[in-house]
Amino acid sequence: MKAESGNEIINAIRKVRNGELYVSPALRQRLIFKAIESLENGSDTLVDSLSDREVEIFRMLGSGLGTREIAASLDLSAKTVETHRTHMKEKLGCRTASEVVQFAIDWVTRENL
């Protein structure tokens, strides 16, 4: 995140360079809170609140594909993919598009373990 300290950025670079996943402390706290909140509301995970198409796009985002690549792969317009991303952002409680992508990367990584 933009407001992270220099030491935190260096830590993030080292983790990523070593093939590890990095999530900033602020985002990590928000994701944990949202996960607990979703469990209390009866859904297993935040991703369960996404539609099938949103999960498909979410998985592709987590695999490193960009909007245009996803659109071409699913035979959709880039605008449609962006609309799905906006809905995912709202459903997942993310503030920015980059938080959605980071969440997707983390989810895909855990899914593949």
N, C-alpha and C positions, 0 to 999 in steps of 0.2 A: 504494500500500500504506500501511497505517496508520503505519508507522515512517518514512516518507519525511520529509525535511527540508522546511522552508518554501520554500526556493529550488527544490527539485525539484517541489513542488506547483505553484508559480507557473509553472515551465517547462512542466509538463503542461497547465495551463490555457491557456497561450499556444498551444501546439501544437494542441490540440483546437479552440480558437477559430479558428485559421487553417486548419482542415479537415485537419490532419495526424493521423496515428495516434500515440498515445503509449503506450509500454510502459515500465514502471519498470525501472531497471537490474537490480534483483534478479530480477524476472520474466523479463526479456530473457535474462539469463545462464542461468536454469533452462531456458527454452525452447530455447536454443541447445544446451545440454548434452543435453537429451532428444532433439533432432533428430539430433545426432551419434550418440547411443546407438542410436537406431532405425535409422540407416543402417548401423551396425556389425552390427546384428542382422538385417539383410537386408530390412527394409521401407523403402519409399521415403520415407514421412513418418509422423509419429505418427498422422495422421488415417486412414492405411491400416489401423490396428488397430481402428477403429470399425466396428460393423455398419452395414448400409445404413440402418436406421432411425435409428441414432445419428448418422450423417452428415447425414441429412435434418434432424434436430432441431438438430444442431450448426450447420448452414447457416442455419437459421431464427433461432437465437440470435445468430449473427453479423450477421444482418440487422436486429437490434434488437427482435425479438419476445420477449415474456415467456412464462412457462410457461402461463398460461391461454390466451393467444392461440394458442400452438403446439398445445395440447390441442384447442381448438375447431377449428382448421384441419385437424388430422389425425384428428379424431373419436376422441380418446383422453381418458382422465381426466388431470387435473393430476398425480395421484399417479404414473401411468405415465410421464409426461414427466419428473418428478423422479427416478424410478428410472433412466431413461436418462441423465439428467444426472449422477447419482452414478456410474454405470458409466463415463461419459466422463471424469469427474474422475480416476478410478483409472487408466484406460488412458492418459491423457495426462500423468499424473504431476503433476497440479495439486493444490494444497493446499486451495483454496477454490473455491466456486461462481463467485465473481467472476473468478478466474483462468481458468476455463473460458470464461466469456463474453468476456473480453479476448482469449483465444487464438482464439475463434471469429470475433470481429470482425476480427482481424488476418488470419486465414485467408481469410475472405470478401473482404476488401479486396484481398489479393494475387491471389485467384482471379479477380477482376473487372478486373484491370489488363490 
